[in-house]
Amino acid sequence: MITQDRSYFFALLHGVDRAIVRGYVSRHAVRCLVDVFMGNVLLRSTEGTSRN
């Protein structure tokens, strides 16, 4: 599961990097997307540990 999440994260980063380089998305928009994504991942991962 962790390996799959890691693969998705790296694929997302690669896509974001290409979008920035090509000028499709502003850096501010990318930062907001990554902040939300990371927040969701961190919240989801801590939810599972609090139940144990």
N, C-alpha and C positions, 0 to 999 in steps of 0.2 A: 504494500500500500504506500509506504513512504517513497519507494523508488518510483512508483507511478506518479505521485504528487510532484516529486522532484522533476520528472521528465516533463510534466505539464508546465511547471514553473519555468524551466529553461526554454521550452518552446515559446511560451508567452514572452519571455525576455527577448528572445531572438526576433520575434515578430514586431515587438515594440521598437527594438533597435532599428530594424529595417524601415519601419514607418517614420521614425525620426530622421534617419539619414535621407530618405526620399522626400521629406518635407510634408508628409500627409497629415501629421499630428504635431501639435505644439508640445514643447517640453512640459509646459504646465499641465496640459491635459494628461499626458503620460504619467506624470508624477501623481496626479490625483487618482488615476486608475490603479497604479501600482500600490498606492497607500491603501485604497479600499480593498484590493485583492489581498494584500498582506494582512490587513486587519481581519478580514474574514477567515483567512487560513489560521492565523494565530488564535482567534476566538474559538474557532471550531476545534482546534487541537487542545485548547485548555478546557473546553467543555467536557471532553472525554476523561480527562484526569480528575476533574472535580467530583465525578460520580463514583469513583473507586473508593 
